[in-house]
Amino acid sequence: MKFALFFGNRGFMPAELIESARRDMIKAVTDAGYDYLIMSEDATRYGAVETRAEGFKYAEWLKSHEGEYDGVILCMPIFIDENGAITALQDAKVPILMQAYPDEIGKMDFVNRRDAFCGKFSVTDVFEQYKVPYTVLKPHVVNPRSGIFRQNLNDFAAICRVVRGMRKFNLGCIGARTTAFKTVRFDEVTMQRHGVNVESFDLSDLFEKVRNKNNNDEKVQEKKKILKKYTDFSKVPEDRKNTLAKISVVIDEYIDEYYLDAISLRCWNEMETYLRVCPCVLISELNDRGIVAACEIDMCSAITMRALSLASQGPAACLDWNNNYGDDPDKVILFHCGSTAKALMQGEGTVTEHKMFAKGDPGSGWGSNEGRIAAFPMTFSNCKTEDGKITIYFSEGKFTDDKIETGYFGCAGVGEIPDLQNKLIFLARGGFKHHTTIAKGHYKQVLEEAFNTYLKYNVVSIDK
C-alpha cells in the first residue's frame, strides 16, 4: 500500500521540527512495510503547507498522482495552519489519518515546543465544517517513531483497504434465491447505491455449461489436480470429481468474464438433484484463494465477507448460528456444511457425501468438506438491506479449542463471544439472518471506522 504524506506548517514555528518530521514519517512508513509519495522539499517552504496558495499547490500535486495512493497521512509536527490543510485535502477522496506530535517534558522552550496537541483540534474542527471525512486514532498525539504509531499505521492501512475495496465492486449472484429462504432476501438497487454492482446468472446456464465440458478438457483436468491437492478427495467417486471440477471451471469463467470480486451461489438442492454433487468444497477453495464466495444466495453475507477479507488480508467464512454449546451462555457452535476456507481450519478436511442429502437420496451430495475450525481471535459481522440502507454490525470474539463430538458433520467450531445472549436478542430483534460471517483477527474498530466515516453504511453496535 502507498500513502501520500502531508506536512503542515505555521510561520513562526521552528523549521527544524518540520524537517525532522519528514524524516521520521518516511522511516515509520517504510519500516512498517508501506510505500509513500511525498511532495518535494523545494515545492514550498520546508516542503510543508501553510497558506492557501501552498494548499492549492499540494492539491495539484496530489491530483497528478490520483490513483497511486490509498490514503493520506496528515502530519502535524506543530500547531499547523488549518486553512492550508483543508485547501490541500478537501478533494482527496481517500481516507485521511490525522497524526499530531506530542510535546516532551524538558523540551518545552520556544525552539522545541510544538503545541500540536491543541492544533489537532483546530484542523479537525475545520474538516468537520467542510464535511471532509478523516480518521483519528488513539492516542491523541503520537510520535511516528513509536511502536503505537506502527499499530496506528497498520489500522489505517486496513481502513484504506476496506474503503478502496468496498466503494465499488462486482458481486455475482449465481442462481435465484431458494424459495424456502426468505431470510436471505436482498435489495439490489440499495446495493448499487452503495457501490455494489450485482451481476445475476441463472443456474440453468451453469448446468448447461457444465454439461458441455468434456472430462478430458485441459482446464477440467487441471482443476481436478488443484482440488485433490487442496483437500482429501480420496473418498469421492471419479465421476463426481469430474463434475465438481467442471462446476469450478464454469464459476471461474463467470468470475473472469464479468470481473467478479465476490459471488454467492445457490448451492442446493438442484445441484444435488441433477448434478449429484454438493458445491461446499468449491466455495471453500474459492475463499481460500482469495475470491469471496457465500453459499445459499446470501448476498448480504458476501458483502460482509468481502469487508472482513479486506481488513484481515485473509479468507472469511459464512456460518450458521447453529447450536448452543452445553450450558455455557457465551459459547455457540458456528457451522456450515463444508464451505470454510482451509486457512481457517485445523487441517485440510475430508470431502464426504453431504449427510443431509445422503439420508433421503444416497449418492447425491458429494462435496461437503468436513473438518473443524481452528482456534483464533475472530471478528464477526453481517448486514441487511432495508428501506434504501445497508445496516451492518461488527463484533469480536474467539474460536476455542473446545471439542465437538465426532458424529457432528460438516465444518464447525466453538465460538466464545462475551455477552452472547444479549447480542443474539439484538440480532433477532434487528431482523438479521441466521448467518454470520467471520475472519481471523480483531478488526471491529477498523471496520466501524471505514463503514461509518467513509462508506456511509448504517452501522449499529451490538456491544454494550
Secondary structure as a PSIPRED ss2 file (coil, helix, strand):
# PSIPRED VFORMAT (PSIPRED V4.0)

   1 M C   1.000  0.000  0.000
   2 K E   0.000  0.000  1.000
   3 F E   0.000  0.000  1.000
   4 A E   0.000  0.000  1.000
   5 L E   0.000  0.000  1.000
   6 F E   0.000  0.000  1.000
   7 F E   0.000  0.000  1.000
   8 G E   0.000  0.000  1.000
   9 N C   1.000  0.000  0.000
  10 R C   1.000  0.000  0.000
  11 G C   1.000  0.000  0.000
  12 F C   1.000  0.000  0.000
  13 M C   1.000  0.000  0.000
  14 P C   1.000  0.000  0.000
  15 A H   0.000  1.000  0.000
  16 E H   0.000  1.000  0.000
  17 L H   0.000  1.000  0.000
  18 I H   0.000  1.000  0.000
  19 E H   0.000  1.000  0.000
  20 S H   0.000  1.000  0.000
  21 A H   0.000  1.000  0.000
  22 R H   0.000  1.000  0.000
  23 R H   0.000  1.000  0.000
  24 D H   0.000  1.000  0.000
  25 M H   0.000  1.000  0.000
  26 I H   0.000  1.000  0.000
  27 K H   0.000  1.000  0.000
  28 A H   0.000  1.000  0.000
  29 V H   0.000  1.000  0.000
  30 T H   0.000  1.000  0.000
  31 D H   0.000  1.000  0.000
  32 A C   1.000  0.000  0.000
  33 G C   1.000  0.000  0.000
  34 Y C   1.000  0.000  0.000
  35 D E   0.000  0.000  1.000
  36 Y E   0.000  0.000  1.000
  37 L E   0.000  0.000  1.000
  38 I E   0.000  0.000  1.000
  39 M C   1.000  0.000  0.000
  40 S C   1.000  0.000  0.000
  41 E C   1.000  0.000  0.000
  42 D C   1.000  0.000  0.000
  43 A C   1.000  0.000  0.000
  44 T C   1.000  0.000  0.000
  45 R H   0.000  1.000  0.000
  46 Y H   0.000  1.000  0.000
  47 G H   0.000  1.000  0.000
  48 A C   1.000  0.000  0.000
  49 V E   0.000  0.000  1.000
  50 E C   1.000  0.000  0.000
  51 T C   1.000  0.000  0.000
  52 R H   0.000  1.000  0.000
  53 A H   0.000  1.000  0.000
  54 E H   0.000  1.000  0.000
  55 G H   0.000  1.000  0.000
  56 F H   0.000  1.000  0.000
  57 K H   0.000  1.000  0.000
  58 Y H   0.000  1.000  0.000
  59 A H   0.000  1.000  0.000
  60 E H   0.000  1.000  0.000
  61 W H   0.000  1.000  0.000
  62 L H   0.000  1.000  0.000
  63 K H   0.000  1.000  0.000
  64 S H   0.000  1.000  0.000
  65 H C   1.000  0.000  0.000
  66 E C   1.000  0.000  0.000
  67 G C   1.000  0.000  0.000
  68 E C   1.000  0.000  0.000
  69 Y C   1.000  0.000  0.000
  70 D C   1.000  0.000  0.000
  71 G E   0.000  0.000  1.000
  72 V E   0.000  0.000  1.000
  73 I E   0.000  0.000  1.000
  74 L E   0.000  0.000  1.000
  75 C E   0.000  0.000  1.000
  76 M E   0.000  0.000  1.000
  77 P C   1.000  0.000  0.000
  78 I C   1.000  0.000  0.000
  79 F C   1.000  0.000  0.000
  80 I C   1.000  0.000  0.000
  81 D C   1.000  0.000  0.000
  82 E H   0.000  1.000  0.000
  83 N H   0.000  1.000  0.000
  84 G H   0.000  1.000  0.000
  85 A H   0.000  1.000  0.000
  86 I H   0.000  1.000  0.000
  87 T H   0.000  1.000  0.000
  88 A H   0.000  1.000  0.000
  89 L H   0.000  1.000  0.000
  90 Q C   1.000  0.000  0.000
  91 D C   1.000  0.000  0.000
  92 A C   1.000  0.000  0.000
  93 K C   1.000  0.000  0.000
  94 V C   1.000  0.000  0.000
  95 P C   1.000  0.000  0.000
  96 I E   0.000  0.000  1.000
  97 L E   0.000  0.000  1.000
  98 M E   0.000  0.000  1.000
  99 Q E   0.000  0.000  1.000
 100 A E   0.000  0.000  1.000
 101 Y C   1.000  0.000  0.000
 102 P C   1.000  0.000  0.000
 103 D C   1.000  0.000  0.000
 104 E C   1.000  0.000  0.000
 105 I C   1.000  0.000  0.000
 106 G C   1.000  0.000  0.000
 107 K C   1.000  0.000  0.000
 108 M C   1.000  0.000  0.000
 109 D C   1.000  0.000  0.000
 110 F C   1.000  0.000  0.000
 111 V C   1.000  0.000  0.000
 112 N C   1.000  0.000  0.000
 113 R C   1.000  0.000  0.000
 114 R C   1.000  0.000  0.000
 115 D C   1.000  0.000  0.000
 116 A H   0.000  1.000  0.000
 117 F H   0.000  1.000  0.000
 118 C H   0.000  1.000  0.000
 119 G H   0.000  1.000  0.000
 120 K H   0.000  1.000  0.000
 121 F H   0.000  1.000  0.000
 122 S H   0.000  1.000  0.000
 123 V H   0.000  1.000  0.000
 124 T H   0.000  1.000  0.000
 125 D H   0.000  1.000  0.000
 126 V H   0.000  1.000  0.000
 127 F H   0.000  1.000  0.000
 128 E H   0.000  1.000  0.000
 129 Q H   0.000  1.000  0.000
 130 Y C   1.000  0.000  0.000
 131 K C   1.000  0.000  0.000
 132 V C   1.000  0.000  0.000
 133 P C   1.000  0.000  0.000
 134 Y C   1.000  0.000  0.000
 135 T E   0.000  0.000  1.000
 136 V C   1.000  0.000  0.000
 137 L C   1.000  0.000  0.000
 138 K C   1.000  0.000  0.000
 139 P C   1.000  0.000  0.000
 140 H C   1.000  0.000  0.000
 141 V C   1.000  0.000  0.000
 142 V C   1.000  0.000  0.000
 143 N C   1.000  0.000  0.000
 144 P C   1.000  0.000  0.000
 145 R C   1.000  0.000  0.000
 146 S C   1.000  0.000  0.000
 147 G H   0.000  1.000  0.000
 148 I H   0.000  1.000  0.000
 149 F H   0.000  1.000  0.000
 150 R H   0.000  1.000  0.000
 151 Q H   0.000  1.000  0.000
 152 N H   0.000  1.000  0.000
 153 L H   0.000  1.000  0.000
 154 N H   0.000  1.000  0.000
 155 D H   0.000  1.000  0.000
 156 F H   0.000  1.000  0.000
 157 A H   0.000  1.000  0.000
 158 A H   0.000  1.000  0.000
 159 I H   0.000  1.000  0.000
 160 C H   0.000  1.000  0.000
 161 R H   0.000  1.000  0.000
 162 V H   0.000  1.000  0.000
 163 V H   0.000  1.000  0.000
 164 R H   0.000  1.000  0.000
 165 G H   0.000  1.000  0.000
 166 M H   0.000  1.000  0.000
 167 R C   1.000  0.000  0.000
 168 K C   1.000  0.000  0.000
 169 F E   0.000  0.000  1.000
 170 N E   0.000  0.000  1.000
 171 L E   0.000  0.000  1.000
 172 G E   0.000  0.000  1.000
 173 C E   0.000  0.000  1.000
 174 I E   0.000  0.000  1.000
 175 G C   1.000  0.000  0.000
 176 A C   1.000  0.000  0.000
 177 R C   1.000  0.000  0.000
 178 T C   1.000  0.000  0.000
 179 T C   1.000  0.000  0.000
 180 A C   1.000  0.000  0.000
 181 F C   1.000  0.000  0.000
 182 K H   0.000  1.000  0.000
 183 T H   0.000  1.000  0.000
 184 V H   0.000  1.000  0.000
 185 R C   1.000  0.000  0.000
 186 F C   1.000  0.000  0.000
 187 D C   1.000  0.000  0.000
 188 E H   0.000  1.000  0.000
 189 V H   0.000  1.000  0.000
 190 T H   0.000  1.000  0.000
 191 M H   0.000  1.000  0.000
 192 Q H   0.000  1.000  0.000
 193 R H   0.000  1.000  0.000
 194 H C   1.000  0.000  0.000
 195 G C   1.000  0.000  0.000
 196 V E   0.000  0.000  1.000
 197 N E   0.000  0.000  1.000
 198 V E   0.000  0.000  1.000
 199 E E   0.000  0.000  1.000
 200 S E   0.000  0.000  1.000
 201 F E   0.000  0.000  1.000
 202 D C   1.000  0.000  0.000
 203 L H   0.000  1.000  0.000
 204 S H   0.000  1.000  0.000
 205 D H   0.000  1.000  0.000
 206 L H   0.000  1.000  0.000
 207 F H   0.000  1.000  0.000
 208 E H   0.000  1.000  0.000
 209 K H   0.000  1.000  0.000
 210 V H   0.000  1.000  0.000
 211 R H   0.000  1.000  0.000
 212 N C   1.000  0.000  0.000
 213 K C   1.000  0.000  0.000
 214 N C   1.000  0.000  0.000
 215 N C   1.000  0.000  0.000
 216 N C   1.000  0.000  0.000
 217 D C   1.000  0.000  0.000
 218 E H   0.000  1.000  0.000
 219 K H   0.000  1.000  0.000
 220 V H   0.000  1.000  0.000
 221 Q H   0.000  1.000  0.000
 222 E H   0.000  1.000  0.000
 223 K H   0.000  1.000  0.000
 224 K H   0.000  1.000  0.000
 225 K H   0.000  1.000  0.000
 226 I H   0.000  1.000  0.000
 227 L H   0.000  1.000  0.000
 228 K H   0.000  1.000  0.000
 229 K H   0.000  1.000  0.000
 230 Y H   0.000  1.000  0.000
 231 T C   1.000  0.000  0.000
 232 D E   0.000  0.000  1.000
 233 F C   1.000  0.000  0.000
 234 S C   1.000  0.000  0.000
 235 K C   1.000  0.000  0.000
 236 V C   1.000  0.000  0.000
 237 P C   1.000  0.000  0.000
 238 E H   0.000  1.000  0.000
 239 D H   0.000  1.000  0.000
 240 R H   0.000  1.000  0.000
 241 K H   0.000  1.000  0.000
 242 N H   0.000  1.000  0.000
 243 T H   0.000  1.000  0.000
 244 L H   0.000  1.000  0.000
 245 A H   0.000  1.000  0.000
 246 K H   0.000  1.000  0.000
 247 I H   0.000  1.000  0.000
 248 S H   0.000  1.000  0.000
 249 V H   0.000  1.000  0.000
 250 V H   0.000  1.000  0.000
 251 I H   0.000  1.000  0.000
 252 D H   0.000  1.000  0.000
 253 E H   0.000  1.000  0.000
 254 Y H   0.000  1.000  0.000
 255 I H   0.000  1.000  0.000
 256 D H   0.000  1.000  0.000
 257 E H   0.000  1.000  0.000
 258 Y C   1.000  0.000  0.000
 259 Y C   1.000  0.000  0.000
 260 L C   1.000  0.000  0.000
 261 D C   1.000  0.000  0.000
 262 A E   0.000  0.000  1.000
 263 I E   0.000  0.000  1.000
 264 S E   0.000  0.000  1.000
 265 L E   0.000  0.000  1.000
 266 R C   1.000  0.000  0.000
 267 C C   1.000  0.000  0.000
 268 W C   1.000  0.000  0.000
 269 N C   1.000  0.000  0.000
 270 E H   0.000  1.000  0.000
 271 M H   0.000  1.000  0.000
 272 E H   0.000  1.000  0.000
 273 T H   0.000  1.000  0.000
 274 Y H   0.000  1.000  0.000
 275 L H   0.000  1.000  0.000
 276 R C   1.000  0.000  0.000
 277 V E   0.000  0.000  1.000
 278 C C   1.000  0.000  0.000
 279 P C   1.000  0.000  0.000
 280 C H   0.000  1.000  0.000
 281 V H   0.000  1.000  0.000
 282 L H   0.000  1.000  0.000
 283 I H   0.000  1.000  0.000
 284 S H   0.000  1.000  0.000
 285 E H   0.000  1.000  0.000
 286 L H   0.000  1.000  0.000
 287 N H   0.000  1.000  0.000
 288 D H   0.000  1.000  0.000
 289 R C   1.000  0.000  0.000
 290 G C   1.000  0.000  0.000
 291 I C   1.000  0.000  0.000
 292 V E   0.000  0.000  1.000
 293 A E   0.000  0.000  1.000
 294 A E   0.000  0.000  1.000
 295 C E   0.000  0.000  1.000
 296 E C   1.000  0.000  0.000
 297 I C   1.000  0.000  0.000
 298 D C   1.000  0.000  0.000
 299 M H   0.000  1.000  0.000
 300 C H   0.000  1.000  0.000
 301 S H   0.000  1.000  0.000
 302 A H   0.000  1.000  0.000
 303 I H   0.000  1.000  0.000
 304 T H   0.000  1.000  0.000
 305 M H   0.000  1.000  0.000
 306 R H   0.000  1.000  0.000
 307 A H   0.000  1.000  0.000
 308 L H   0.000  1.000  0.000
 309 S H   0.000  1.000  0.000
 310 L H   0.000  1.000  0.000
 311 A H   0.000  1.000  0.000
 312 S H   0.000  1.000  0.000
 313 Q C   1.000  0.000  0.000
 314 G C   1.000  0.000  0.000
 315 P C   1.000  0.000  0.000
 316 A E   0.000  0.000  1.000
 317 A E   0.000  0.000  1.000
 318 C E   0.000  0.000  1.000
 319 L E   0.000  0.000  1.000
 320 D E   0.000  0.000  1.000
 321 W E   0.000  0.000  1.000
 322 N E   0.000  0.000  1.000
 323 N E   0.000  0.000  1.000
 324 N E   0.000  0.000  1.000
 325 Y E   0.000  0.000  1.000
 326 G C   1.000  0.000  0.000
 327 D C   1.000  0.000  0.000
 328 D E   0.000  0.000  1.000
 329 P E   0.000  0.000  1.000
 330 D E   0.000  0.000  1.000
 331 K E   0.000  0.000  1.000
 332 V E   0.000  0.000  1.000
 333 I E   0.000  0.000  1.000
 334 L E   0.000  0.000  1.000
 335 F E   0.000  0.000  1.000
 336 H E   0.000  0.000  1.000
 337 C C   1.000  0.000  0.000
 338 G C   1.000  0.000  0.000
 339 S C   1.000  0.000  0.000
 340 T C   1.000  0.000  0.000
 341 A C   1.000  0.000  0.000
 342 K H   0.000  1.000  0.000
 343 A H   0.000  1.000  0.000
 344 L H   0.000  1.000  0.000
 345 M E   0.000  0.000  1.000
 346 Q C   1.000  0.000  0.000
 347 G C   1.000  0.000  0.000
 348 E C   1.000  0.000  0.000
 349 G C   1.000  0.000  0.000
 350 T E   0.000  0.000  1.000
 351 V E   0.000  0.000  1.000
 352 T E   0.000  0.000  1.000
 353 E E   0.000  0.000  1.000
 354 H C   1.000  0.000  0.000
 355 K H   0.000  1.000  0.000
 356 M H   0.000  1.000  0.000
 357 F H   0.000  1.000  0.000
 358 A H   0.000  1.000  0.000
 359 K H   0.000  1.000  0.000
 360 G H   0.000  1.000  0.000
 361 D C   1.000  0.000  0.000
 362 P C   1.000  0.000  0.000
 363 G C   1.000  0.000  0.000
 364 S C   1.000  0.000  0.000
 365 G C   1.000  0.000  0.000
 366 W E   0.000  0.000  1.000
 367 G E   0.000  0.000  1.000
 368 S E   0.000  0.000  1.000
 369 N E   0.000  0.000  1.000
 370 E E   0.000  0.000  1.000
 371 G E   0.000  0.000  1.000
 372 R E   0.000  0.000  1.000
 373 I E   0.000  0.000  1.000
 374 A C   1.000  0.000  0.000
 375 A C   1.000  0.000  0.000
 376 F E   0.000  0.000  1.000
 377 P E   0.000  0.000  1.000
 378 M E   0.000  0.000  1.000
 379 T E   0.000  0.000  1.000
 380 F E   0.000  0.000  1.000
 381 S E   0.000  0.000  1.000
 382 N E   0.000  0.000  1.000
 383 C E   0.000  0.000  1.000
 384 K E   0.000  0.000  1.000
 385 T E   0.000  0.000  1.000
 386 E E   0.000  0.000  1.000
 387 D C   1.000  0.000  0.000
 388 G C   1.000  0.000  0.000
 389 K E   0.000  0.000  1.000
 390 I E   0.000  0.000  1.000
 391 T E   0.000  0.000  1.000
 392 I E   0.000  0.000  1.000
 393 Y E   0.000  0.000  1.000
 394 F E   0.000  0.000  1.000
 395 S E   0.000  0.000  1.000
 396 E E   0.000  0.000  1.000
 397 G E   0.000  0.000  1.000
 398 K E   0.000  0.000  1.000
 399 F E   0.000  0.000  1.000
 400 T C   1.000  0.000  0.000
 401 D C   1.000  0.000  0.000
 402 D C   1.000  0.000  0.000
 403 K C   1.000  0.000  0.000
 404 I C   1.000  0.000  0.000
 405 E C   1.000  0.000  0.000
 406 T C   1.000  0.000  0.000
 407 G C   1.000  0.000  0.000
 408 Y C   1.000  0.000  0.000
 409 F C   1.000  0.000  0.000
 410 G C   1.000  0.000  0.000
 411 C E   0.000  0.000  1.000
 412 A E   0.000  0.000  1.000
 413 G E   0.000  0.000  1.000
 414 V E   0.000  0.000  1.000
 415 G E   0.000  0.000  1.000
 416 E E   0.000  0.000  1.000
 417 I C   1.000  0.000  0.000
 418 P C   1.000  0.000  0.000
 419 D C   1.000  0.000  0.000
 420 L H   0.000  1.000  0.000
 421 Q H   0.000  1.000  0.000
 422 N H   0.000  1.000  0.000
 423 K H   0.000  1.000  0.000
 424 L H   0.000  1.000  0.000
 425 I H   0.000  1.000  0.000
 426 F H   0.000  1.000  0.000
 427 L H   0.000  1.000  0.000
 428 A H   0.000  1.000  0.000
 429 R H   0.000  1.000  0.000
 430 G C   1.000  0.000  0.000
 431 G C   1.000  0.000  0.000
 432 F C   1.000  0.000  0.000
 433 K C   1.000  0.000  0.000
 434 H C   1.000  0.000  0.000
 435 H E   0.000  0.000  1.000
 436 T E   0.000  0.000  1.000
 437 T E   0.000  0.000  1.000
 438 I E   0.000  0.000  1.000
 439 A E   0.000  0.000  1.000
 440 K E   0.000  0.000  1.000
 441 G C   1.000  0.000  0.000
 442 H C   1.000  0.000  0.000
 443 Y C   1.000  0.000  0.000
 444 K H   0.000  1.000  0.000
 445 Q H   0.000  1.000  0.000
 446 V H   0.000  1.000  0.000
 447 L H   0.000  1.000  0.000
 448 E H   0.000  1.000  0.000
 449 E H   0.000  1.000  0.000
 450 A H   0.000  1.000  0.000
 451 F H   0.000  1.000  0.000
 452 N H   0.000  1.000  0.000
 453 T H   0.000  1.000  0.000
 454 Y H   0.000  1.000  0.000
 455 L H   0.000  1.000  0.000
 456 K C   1.000  0.000  0.000
 457 Y C   1.000  0.000  0.000
 458 N E   0.000  0.000  1.000
 459 V E   0.000  0.000  1.000
 460 V E   0.000  0.000  1.000
 461 S C   1.000  0.000  0.000
 462 I C   1.000  0.000  0.000
 463 D C   1.000  0.000  0.000
 464 K C   1.000  0.000  0.000
